[in-house]
Amino acid sequence: MGSDSLKNPLLLGDEVEPAYVKNPSLLKSSLKWGLKLVIWVIFIAWVALIFLYPCEIGSKLIEKIIHSTKESVFGLSGSLFLVFSAPIVVIAILAVVHLIISGEEVFEKKSLKKPGFRLWTFPVLVDGPFGVVSAAELIGIILFVVFVIWAMYAYTLRNLNHLVESDVPAADKGQRLLELTGLRLGMLGLLCLIFLFLPISRGSLLLRLIDIPFEHATRYHVWLGHLTMMIFTLHGLFYVIAWAIKGTLVQELLQWKRVGIANLPGVISLLAGLCMWVTSLHPVRKDYFELFFYTHQLYVVFVVFLALHVGDFVFSIVAGAIFIFMLDRFLRFCQSRTTVDVLSAKCLPCGTVELVLSKPQSLRYNALSFIFLQVRELSWLQWHPFSVSSSPLDGNHHLAILIKVLGKWTGSLRDSILRMSETEPSKVTKTTITASVEGPYGHESPYHLMYENLILVAGGIGISPFLAVLSDILHRVNDGKPCLPRRIMVVWAVKKSDELPLLSTVDMESICPFFSDKLSLEINIYVTRESEPSLEEGKVHVASNSSCPFSGHSMSPLVGTGNNVWSGLYFIISTVGFIVLMALLRIFYINPYDVSTWWYLGLLFIICMVASVVIFGGGVIGLWHLWEKRVSAKVGEEDNDRTKVETVADKYSSQKNLESSTIIQYGTRPDFKEIFSTTSRKWGNVDVGVIVCGPPTLQSSVAKEIRSHNIRRQRHDTIFHFNSHSFDL
């Protein structure tokens, strides 16, 4: 193949463009841009209102909105919901429309852009407490810090003005200032709480709209969680000090008012929040993950008693974000109740387990997705995230994951599979491995296909998602589907050489014959704890394989990148159901009987939210499930596809020779400064996507070199774009 063939991306090749790449229609493009414009206008107006609310101008503006709407059937709580919660709900509904219009398109034809920096792929902070932080994330952090400082400044001015204008005795002004500061901190905590629940809605339409995968959004939840709990802790502390000065500490802590703020529920809510906060600190989370996971279920106590503490109208400020989380949580609960067939379970000599799971043909995911897996024989409560190691083009009815045996849970899984492999097939019962799955989750768009040049950096089992990426690209090249990557470099650091056979899970020649004529692939492997090749290198290691009985159960397509129409119906009908329930409750109960107890109204508000999700959302899920069954029945379970899965699972016994494109170095670690410098000289002035999957130290090393190279680069040098695919709770 000539040198000119590598200068044009595959997307623009004549053999690809006519069949797969189409110019989007004018109507479709106009609708998408119109929706984006409306979403941005609503979002900016909403954020501006929140930003201005602490000062007099913002407070008066919101009071005008409340004054003009509070006479509705929903009263004051409806007005506050309209100001603080409705905008994010409306954006989510518009996200439904946008996703439906976009469909499953991967590419739109557009002129190739010149190489340039991007805020979201340029690492700025590397070794700080936030880990690797991009320029876009740093801007977000700065804006949040500015907001908190500005809010406290504005609230302090209002507190001082209140003390000057009021008739509070001089002796009581200090205690009164403490109470006012505690009150303002509570309000500021609520404003932060609005954003806290949005990142942890794993299959959220909002995350899919802005294409932020859950493993990235989790970091934002952690950052916001620390900030929110610090503010709420100060909120409680200021009140405790004020009450202690007044000599009424115990009475105030145990007070449960009928009208007004109920203190005791607030104490319970804060204690639940503190338990979650302390156990989520990195040392505890790292060494006692189960303690962190179980105590985090106290979020239910935190939310319910927060509603009892502040009543319905104050709780409505954060209700929108919590409602979106409830919708996502209930959908995940419904999906995870389904057991999934394990088509193949295999233990490899390197201490890795491969599971091949059954999935319906309608389930969508991309090569950089991950799932949460539960094995009921090991634990009913533990869910563990794993990257998908198979491409969606490998087969219509299966999905594979690789699991490194590192801890107690993974060790027990390996032992179970080994026991199964030693048991006669006729004696294997259906309860041998009972798997349940949540997901798949990941980027809405397969961003690994958007770079013409790719560097995949893996540490140990971090190679797993890149096996899916390589398989995906090879399938697309072979089938003539849209695919930009034409030069790929794999940098893989492993401790011992017994992990090398993992690379053979992708039978490259079988997927794409003569792929080296169509794709430039270079694989650099670094075996860090061995100084020379093992005597057994090159020998075939037979894996322990076990077959599992089939029950006809596939993964549920309810969450992740599920059906956009059904996802939209679920969200919209549940939202409408919530509004209807609140209206009926006020018309037939609250207003006629003059119910005015704050904590009781807060409880009713929570009940309506839960009921709307379960009743209205549950009805949609039931219809969705029946629809999926009908679609699956029409498509039919193809026996030859399952046979193909079994063949795929046996690839370890026939490893392919990749010596032509693979370089293995022993007793050394990758020198990323040298790697990026050499690549820049070889590839020239182009954009290169660098995707890293491995421990935090590996991510930091790569990010540091990318930042250093990009800052001091010359005009003709390569621009590297940092992308992390590491899931670290």
C-alpha positions in Angstrom: 0.0 0.0 0.0 1.4 3.4 -1.0 2.1 6.2 1.4 -0.7 8.3 0.0 -3.3 5.7 1.2 -2.6 6.7 4.8 -3.2 10.4 4.2 -6.9 10.2 3.8 -9.1 8.8 6.6 -11.3 5.8 5.9 -14.4 7.9 6.5 -13.8 9.8 3.3 -12.8 6.9 1.1 -14.9 6.2 -1.9 -15.7 2.7 -0.7 -17.2 4.0 2.5 -18.9 7.3 1.9 -21.7 6.5 -0.5 -23.2 3.7 1.6 -22.6 5.0 5.1 -21.9 8.7 5.2 -24.8 11.0 4.4 -25.2 14.7 4.6 -27.8 15.3 7.3 -31.0 16.8 6.0 -31.6 20.5 6.4 -34.7 19.9 8.5 -32.9 17.5 10.8 -29.9 19.8 11.3 -32.2 22.8 11.9 -34.2 20.9 14.5 -31.0 19.8 16.3 -29.5 23.3 16.3 -32.8 24.8 17.4 -33.1 22.3 20.3 -29.5 23.0 21.4 -30.2 26.8 21.3 -33.3 26.4 23.5 -31.5 24.1 25.9 -28.6 26.6 26.2 -31.0 29.5 26.8 -32.9 27.6 29.5 -29.7 26.4 31.2 -28.0 29.8 31.2 -31.1 31.5 32.6 -31.5 28.8 35.2 -27.8 29.0 36.3 -28.0 32.9 36.3 -31.0 32.7 38.6 -29.2 30.4 41.0 -26.1 32.6 40.9 -28.0 35.8 41.6 -30.3 34.3 44.2 -28.0 35.0 47.3 -28.0 38.8 46.6 -30.9 41.3 46.9 -31.5 41.6 43.1 -31.8 37.8 42.6 -34.0 37.4 45.7 -36.4 40.1 44.6 -36.5 38.7 41.0 -37.5 35.3 42.3 -40.0 36.8 44.7 -41.7 38.4 41.7 -41.9 35.1 39.9 -43.3 33.5 43.1 -45.8 36.3 43.6 -47.2 35.9 40.1 -47.5 32.0 40.3 -48.2 31.1 43.9 -52.0 31.4 43.4 -52.0 28.3 41.3 -53.3 25.0 42.6 -49.7 24.0 43.5 -49.1 27.0 45.8 -45.7 28.2 47.0 -44.1 24.8 46.5 -45.2 24.9 42.9 -43.6 28.3 42.4 -40.3 27.3 43.9 -40.3 24.1 41.8 -41.0 26.2 38.7 -37.9 28.4 39.4 -35.3 25.9 40.7 -36.4 22.4 39.5 -38.5 22.8 36.4 -35.7 24.1 34.1 -33.6 20.9 34.6 -36.7 18.7 34.0 -37.6 20.6 30.8 -34.0 20.3 29.6 -34.2 16.5 30.2 -37.4 16.4 28.1 -35.7 18.3 25.3 -32.8 15.9 25.6 -35.3 13.1 24.8 -36.3 14.9 21.6 -32.7 15.6 20.6 -31.6 11.9 21.1 -34.6 10.7 19.1 -33.8 13.1 16.2 -30.1 12.1 16.3 -30.9 8.4 16.3 -28.0 6.0 16.1 -25.8 8.2 13.8 -22.1 7.9 14.5 -20.8 10.4 12.0 -22.0 13.4 10.1 -20.0 14.5 7.1 -18.0 17.6 7.9 -14.9 19.3 6.7 -11.7 18.0 8.4 -10.6 20.5 11.1 -7.0 21.5 11.5 -5.3 20.1 14.6 -6.1 22.1 17.7 -6.5 22.0 21.5 -9.7 21.1 23.2 -10.6 22.2 26.7 -12.0 18.8 27.7 -8.9 16.8 26.5 -6.2 19.1 27.7 -4.9 18.0 31.2 -4.1 21.0 33.4 -3.9 19.6 36.9 -2.2 16.2 37.3 -1.0 15.5 40.8 -3.5 17.5 42.8 -6.3 16.2 45.1 -8.7 16.1 42.2 -6.6 13.7 40.1 -6.2 14.5 36.4 -8.3 17.6 35.7 -8.9 18.9 32.1 -9.1 22.6 31.3 -12.9 22.4 31.0 -13.2 20.7 34.4 -10.9 23.3 36.0 -13.1 26.0 34.7 -16.1 24.3 36.3 -14.3 23.9 39.6 -13.3 27.6 39.5 -16.9 28.7 38.7 -18.2 26.7 41.6 -15.7 28.1 44.0 -16.4 31.6 42.8 -20.2 30.9 43.3 -19.7 29.7 46.9 -17.4 32.7 47.8 -19.8 35.1 46.1 -22.9 33.6 47.8 -21.3 33.8 51.3 -20.2 37.4 50.6 -23.7 38.3 49.5 -25.4 36.5 52.4 -23.0 38.1 54.9 -23.9 41.5 53.7 -27.6 40.7 54.0 -27.2 39.3 57.5 -25.3 42.5 58.7 -28.0 44.7 57.1 -30.7 42.7 58.8 -29.0 43.1 62.2 -28.6 46.9 61.7 -32.2 47.3 60.7 -33.7 45.0 63.3 -34.4 45.7 67.0 -32.3 42.8 68.2 -30.6 43.7 71.6 -26.8 44.2 71.3 -26.2 41.3 73.7 -28.1 38.9 71.4 -26.6 40.1 68.1 -23.7 37.6 68.1 -26.1 34.7 68.7 -28.5 36.0 66.1 -25.7 36.4 63.6 -24.7 32.8 64.1 -28.3 31.6 63.5 -28.6 33.8 60.3 -25.2 32.5 59.0 -26.4 28.9 59.7 -29.6 29.7 57.8 -27.8 31.1 54.8 -25.4 28.1 54.8 -28.3 25.8 54.7 -29.7 27.6 51.7 -26.3 27.5 50.0 -26.1 23.7 50.7 -29.5 23.2 49.0 -28.3 25.1 46.0 -25.3 22.8 45.8 -27.5 19.8 46.4 -29.4 20.6 43.2 -26.2 19.5 41.2 -25.2 16.7 43.5 -27.7 14.1 42.3 -27.4 14.8 38.6 -24.0 13.1 38.0 -24.9 9.8 39.7 -28.0 9.1 37.5 -26.1 6.5 35.5 -28.4 6.3 32.5 -29.6 9.9 32.8 -30.8 11.6 29.6 -28.9 14.7 30.7 -25.6 12.8 30.8 -26.3 11.2 27.4 -27.2 14.7 26.0 -23.8 16.2 26.9 -22.1 12.8 26.3 -20.5 12.5 29.8 -20.1 8.8 30.8 -20.9 7.8 34.3 -17.3 7.0 35.2 -16.4 10.6 34.6 -19.6 12.0 36.2 -18.8 10.1 39.4 -15.8 12.3 40.0 -18.0 15.4 39.8 -20.4 13.8 42.3 -17.4 13.1 44.7 -16.3 16.8 44.4 -19.8 18.2 44.9 -20.4 15.7 47.8 -17.4 17.0 49.7 -18.4 20.6 49.1 -22.1 20.1 50.0 -21.4 18.1 53.1 -18.9 20.7 54.3 -21.5 23.4 53.9 -24.3 21.4 55.6 -21.9 20.6 58.5 -21.1 24.2 59.0 -24.9 24.9 58.7 -25.5 22.6 61.7 -22.4 23.7 63.6 -23.4 27.4 63.6 -26.8 26.6 64.9 -25.4 24.3 67.6 -23.0 27.1 68.8 -25.8 29.6 68.8 -28.2 27.3 70.8 -25.4 26.4 73.2 -24.8 30.1 73.8 -28.5 30.6 74.4 -28.6 27.6 76.7 -31.3 25.7 74.8 -29.2 23.2 72.9 -30.9 20.0 73.9 -34.4 21.4 73.5 -33.7 22.8 70.1 -32.1 19.6 68.8 -35.1 17.6 69.8 -37.7 20.1 68.6 -40.1 18.9 65.9 -42.3 21.9 65.0 -45.6 21.5 63.3 -45.2 24.8 61.4 -41.7 25.9 60.5 -38.4 24.1 60.3 -38.4 20.8 62.2 -35.0 20.5 63.9 -34.9 16.8 64.8 -35.4 15.5 61.3 -32.6 17.9 60.2 -30.3 16.4 62.8 -31.1 12.8 61.6 -30.6 13.9 58.0 -27.3 15.5 58.8 -26.1 12.5 60.8 -26.9 10.3 57.8 -25.0 12.6 55.5 -22.0 12.7 57.8 -21.9 8.9 57.9 -21.9 8.8 54.1 -19.3 11.6 53.9 -16.8 10.0 56.4 -17.0 6.6 54.8 -16.5 8.1 51.3 -13.1 9.6 52.2 -10.5 8.0 50.0 -8.6 6.0 52.7 -11.9 4.4 53.9 -13.3 3.9 50.5 -10.1 2.2 49.3 -9.6 -0.2 52.2 -13.2 -0.7 53.3 -15.2 -0.4 50.1 -18.2 -2.5 51.3 -18.5 -0.2 54.4 -18.5 2.8 52.0 -21.1 1.1 49.7 -23.5 0.1 52.4 -23.4 3.4 54.3 -24.1 5.2 51.1 -27.5 3.6 51.0 -28.3 6.1 53.8 -29.1 8.6 51.0 -32.7 7.5 51.4 -32.7 8.6 55.1 -30.9 11.8 54.1 -33.4 12.8 51.5 -36.6 11.7 53.4 -35.6 13.5 56.6 -34.4 16.5 54.6 -38.0 16.8 53.3 -39.4 16.4 56.8 -36.9 19.0 58.0 -37.7 21.9 55.6 -41.2 21.1 54.4 -42.5 20.8 50.8 -41.9 24.2 49.5 -38.2 24.4 50.4 -37.7 20.8 49.4 -39.1 21.6 46.0 -35.9 23.6 45.3 -33.9 20.3 45.0 -36.8 18.1 44.0 -36.1 18.2 40.2 -32.6 16.7 40.5 -33.7 14.1 43.1 -36.7 13.2 40.9 -34.4 12.5 37.9 -32.2 10.3 40.2 -35.3 8.4 41.4 -36.3 7.7 37.8 -32.9 6.4 37.0 -32.7 4.3 40.2 -36.0 2.7 39.6 -35.1 1.9 36.0 -31.9 0.3 37.2 -33.7 -1.7 39.8 -36.1 -3.1 37.2 -33.2 -4.0 34.9 -31.2 -5.6 37.7 -34.0 -8.0 38.7 -33.5 -10.0 35.5 -31.1 -12.9 35.6 -28.8 -13.1 32.6 -27.5 -16.3 30.9 -23.7 -16.8 31.2 -23.0 -18.3 27.8 -19.4 -19.1 28.6 -17.2 -18.9 31.8 -13.5 -19.3 31.5 -10.5 -19.1 33.9 -7.2 -18.2 32.2 -3.8 -19.2 33.6 -2.8 -15.5 34.1 -5.5 -15.1 36.8 -8.2 -13.6 34.6 -11.8 -14.7 34.2 -13.7 -14.3 31.0 -17.5 -14.2 31.1 -19.6 -14.2 27.9 -23.2 -12.9 28.7 -26.3 -13.1 26.6 -27.8 -9.9 25.3 -30.7 -9.0 23.0 -30.0 -7.8 19.5 -31.7 -4.5 20.3 -29.2 -3.6 23.1 -26.9 -0.8 22.0 -23.5 -0.1 23.4 -20.1 0.9 22.1 -16.6 -0.6 22.5 -15.7 1.7 25.5 -18.8 0.8 27.5 -18.9 -1.0 30.9 -21.4 -2.9 33.0 -22.1 -3.5 36.6 -22.2 -7.2 37.4 -23.8 -9.1 40.3 -23.3 -12.8 40.9 -26.0 -13.9 43.5 -24.1 -17.0 44.6 -21.3 -14.7 45.8 -23.3 -11.8 47.1 -26.8 -10.3 46.7 -25.6 -6.8 47.5 -22.3 -6.4 45.7 -22.2 -4.9 42.2 -18.8 -4.5 40.5 -18.0 -2.4 37.3 -16.2 -4.1 34.4 -15.2 -2.8 31.0 -16.7 -4.6 28.0 -14.0 -6.5 26.1 -16.0 -7.3 23.0 -17.1 -5.1 20.2 -20.8 -4.7 19.4 -19.9 -5.9 15.9 -18.6 -9.3 17.3 -22.1 -10.7 17.5 -25.7 -9.7 18.0 -26.5 -11.8 21.0 -23.5 -11.8 23.3 -21.2 -9.4 25.3 -17.9 -10.4 26.9 -16.0 -9.1 29.9 -12.6 -9.9 31.3 -12.2 -9.9 35.1 -8.8 -9.8 36.9 -8.7 -11.9 40.0 -7.6 -9.4 42.7 -9.8 -9.6 45.7 -12.2 -11.8 47.7 -15.1 -11.5 45.3 -13.2 -12.1 42.1 -11.3 -15.0 43.8 -14.6 -16.6 44.8 -15.9 -16.2 41.2 -12.8 -18.0 39.8 -13.2 -20.8 42.3 -16.8 -21.3 41.3 -15.9 -21.5 37.6 -13.1 -24.0 38.4 -15.5 -26.2 40.4 -18.0 -26.1 37.5 -15.3 -27.1 35.0 -14.5 -30.2 37.1 -18.2 -31.1 37.3 -19.9 -33.3 34.8 -22.2 -31.2 32.5 -25.3 -33.3 33.5 -24.7 -32.3 37.1 -24.4 -28.6 36.6 -27.5 -26.9 37.9 -29.1 -23.7 36.9 -28.0 -21.9 40.1 -24.3 -22.5 39.5 -23.8 -18.9 38.3 -26.7 -16.5 38.5 -25.7 -13.2 37.0 -27.5 -9.9 36.9 -26.4 -6.8 35.0 -26.8 -3.1 35.0 -25.9 -1.2 31.9 -24.1 -1.0 29.6 -23.0 2.6 30.3 -20.5 4.8 28.5 -20.2 7.6 26.0 -23.2 8.2 23.8 -20.9 8.5 20.8 -18.0 6.1 20.2 -15.2 8.7 20.6 -12.5 6.2 19.8 -13.7 6.3 16.2 -13.4 10.1 16.0 -9.6 10.2 15.9 -7.6 9.4 12.8 -4.6 8.6 15.1 -5.0 6.6 18.3 -2.6 5.7 21.2 -4.1 3.2 23.6 -2.3 3.1 26.9 -3.1 0.2 29.2 -1.9 -1.1 32.6 -2.6 -4.8 33.3 -6.2 -5.7 32.9 -6.7 -2.2 31.5 -6.1 -3.8 28.1 -9.7 -5.2 28.3 -11.6 -2.2 26.8 -8.9 -1.8 24.1 -9.5 -5.4 22.9 -13.0 -4.2 22.2 -11.7 -1.1 20.5 -9.3 -3.0 18.2 -12.1 -5.5 17.3 -14.5 -2.7 16.6 -12.1 -0.8 14.3 -11.1 -4.0 12.5 -14.7 -5.0 11.9 -15.5 -1.5 10.6 -12.5 -1.5 8.3 -13.4 -4.9 7.0 -17.1 -4.1 6.5 -16.5 -0.6 5.1 -18.3 1.2 7.9 -17.4 4.7 9.1 -14.1 4.6 11.0 -11.6 7.4 11.2 -8.6 5.6 12.9 -5.9 4.7 10.4 -2.9 4.7 12.7 -3.0 2.9 16.1 -0.3 2.4 18.7 -0.9 0.2 21.7 1.3 0.7 24.8 0.6 -2.0 27.4 2.5 -2.4 30.7 2.1 -5.8 32.5 3.8 -7.2 35.5 4.4 -10.7 34.2 4.5 -12.3 30.8 1.7 -14.8 31.6 -0.8 -11.9 30.8 0.4 -11.6 27.2 -2.1 -14.2 25.8 -4.9 -11.7 26.6 -4.0 -9.9 23.5 -4.8 -12.9 21.4 -8.5 -12.7 22.3 -8.7 -10.4 19.2 -8.1 -12.7 16.2 -7.2 -9.8 13.9 -6.6 -11.8 10.7 -9.9 -13.6 11.2 -11.9 -10.3 11.7 -10.1 -8.4 8.9 -7.9 -10.4 6.6 -4.7 -8.6 5.5 -5.6 -5.8 8.0 -1.9 -4.6 7.9 -2.6 -3.4 4.4 -5.5 -1.2 5.5 -4.4 -0.1 9.0 -1.1 0.9 10.6 -1.0 -1.0 13.9 2.0 -1.0 16.4 1.9 -2.8 19.7 4.5 -2.1 22.4 4.4 -4.3 25.5 6.4 -3.7 28.6 6.9 -6.6 31.1 8.0 -4.8 34.2 8.8 -7.6 36.7 10.7 -10.0 34.4 14.1 -9.3 33.0 13.9 -11.9 30.2 11.3 -14.0 28.4 9.8 -16.9 30.3 10.9 -20.4 29.3 7.2 -21.2 28.7 6.7 -18.2 26.4 5.1 -19.3 23.1 3.5 -22.4 24.6 -0.3 -22.7 24.6 -1.8 -22.4 28.0 -5.1 -24.3 28.2 -7.8 -22.4 30.1 -10.3 -24.0 32.4 -13.7 -23.7 30.6 -17.1 -24.3 31.8 -20.5 -24.3 30.1 -23.6 -23.0 31.8 -27.2 -24.0 31.2 -29.3 -21.6 29.1 -32.6 -20.3 30.5 -33.3 -17.9 27.6 -32.7 -14.8 29.7 -30.8 -11.9 28.1 -29.7 -8.6 29.5 -32.4 -6.1 29.8 -32.1 -3.0 27.4 -33.8 -0.7 29.9 -30.9 1.5 30.8 -27.6 2.7 29.4 -28.1 3.6 25.7 -31.5 2.0 25.6 -34.4 2.7 23.3 -34.7 6.5 23.1 -38.4 6.6 22.5 -39.2 4.3 25.4 -36.7 6.2 27.6 -38.4 9.4 26.7 -41.9 8.0 27.3 -40.8 6.7 30.7 -39.4 10.1 31.7 -42.2 12.3 30.3 -45.1 10.1 31.6 -43.6 9.8 35.1 -43.1 13.6 35.2 -46.7 14.2 34.1 -47.9 11.6 36.6 -46.1 13.5 39.4 -47.7 16.8 38.4 -51.1 15.1 38.2 -50.7 13.4 41.6 -49.6 16.7 43.3 -52.6 18.5 41.7 -55.1 15.9 42.9 -53.6 15.8 46.3 -53.9 19.5 46.8 -57.4 19.7 45.2 -58.9 16.8 47.2 -56.9 16.7 50.4 -54.5 19.5 51.3 -56.7 22.5 50.4 -60.1 21.2 51.6 -58.7 20.0 54.9 -56.3 23.0 55.3 -53.3 20.8 55.9 -50.5 23.1 56.9 -48.0 21.0 58.9 -44.6 21.5 57.2 -43.0 18.2 57.8 -46.2 16.3 56.8 -46.4 18.3 53.5 -42.8 17.4 52.9 -43.6 13.7 53.5 -46.6 13.9 51.1 -44.3 15.5 48.5 -41.8 12.6 48.7 -44.7 10.1 48.5 -46.0 11.7 45.3 -42.6 11.5 43.8 -42.1 7.9 44.6 -45.7 7.0 43.6 -45.4 8.7 40.2 -42.2 6.8 39.4 -43.6 3.4 40.5 -47.1 3.7 39.2 -46.7 5.8 36.0 -43.1 4.9 35.3 -43.7 1.2 36.2 -46.6 1.1 33.7 -44.3 2.3 30.9 -41.6 -0.2 31.9 -44.1 -3.0 31.8 -45.2 -2.0 28.3 -41.6 -1.5 27.3 -40.8 -5.0 28.5 -43.7 -6.5 26.5 -42.6 -4.6 23.4 -39.1 -5.9 23.7 -40.4 -9.5 24.0 -42.4 -9.1 20.8 -39.3 -7.6 19.0 -37.1 -10.5 20.3 -39.7 -13.0 19.2 -39.7 -11.6 15.7 -36.0 -11.6 15.4 -35.6 -15.0 17.0 -32.7 -16.5 18.9 -30.2 -17.5 16.2 -28.5 -20.7 17.1 -25.6 -20.1 14.9 -24.8 -16.9 16.8 -24.5 -18.8 20.1 -22.3 -21.3 18.3 -20.1 -18.4 17.2 -19.9 -17.3 20.9 -18.5 -20.6 21.9 -16.0 -20.4 19.1 -14.9 -16.9 20.2 -14.5 -18.3 23.7 -12.1 -20.9 22.5 -9.7 -18.5 20.8 -7.1 -18.9 23.5 -6.2 -22.3 22.2 -5.2 -20.9 18.8 -3.2 -17.8 19.4 -2.2 -15.8 16.4 1.4 -14.7 15.7 1.5 -10.9 16.0 5.3 -10.6 16.0 5.3 -8.4 12.9 3.5 -5.6 14.7 4.5 -6.3 18.3 7.6 -5.3 20.3 8.0 -6.8 23.8 10.5 -5.3 26.3 11.4 -6.9 29.6 12.4 -5.3 32.9 11.4 -1.8 31.9 8.5 0.6 32.1 7.2 2.7 29.3 9.0 6.0 28.9 6.1 8.2 27.8 8.3 11.3 27.2 10.2 9.2 24.6 7.1 7.6 23.2 5.3 10.9 22.6 8.4 12.6 21.2 9.0 9.8 18.8 5.4 9.6 17.8 5.3 13.4 17.2 8.3 13.2 14.9 6.8 10.3 13.0 3.2 11.4 12.7 3.7 15.2 12.4 1.1 17.9 12.8 -2.0 15.9 13.5 -4.5 15.3 16.3 -3.8 12.1 18.3 -6.3 10.7 20.7 -4.7 9.1 23.8 -7.0 6.8 25.8 -5.7 5.6 29.1 -7.0 2.7 31.1 -5.1 1.8 34.2 -4.2 2.8 37.8 -4.1 6.5 38.8 -0.3 6.6 38.7 -0.4 5.5 35.0 -3.0 8.2 34.2 -1.0 10.9 36.0 2.2 9.9 34.1 0.6 10.0 30.7 -1.3 13.2 31.5 1.8 14.9 32.7 3.8 14.1 29.5 0.8 15.1 27.3 0.6 18.5 29.1 4.3 19.0 28.9 4.5 18.1 25.2 1.5 20.2 24.2 2.8 23.3 26.1 6.2 23.3 24.5 5.2 21.9 21.1 6.3 23.5 17.8 3.9 24.3 15.0 4.7 21.1 13.1 4.4 18.8 16.2 1.5 16.5 17.1 -1.3 17.6 19.5 -2.2 14.8 22.0 -5.6 14.6 23.5 -6.0 13.0 26.9 -8.9 10.7 27.5 -9.3 8.5 30.6 -11.3 5.3 30.6 -10.5 4.3 34.2 -13.3 3.6 36.6 -12.1 4.5 40.1 -14.8 4.7 42.9 
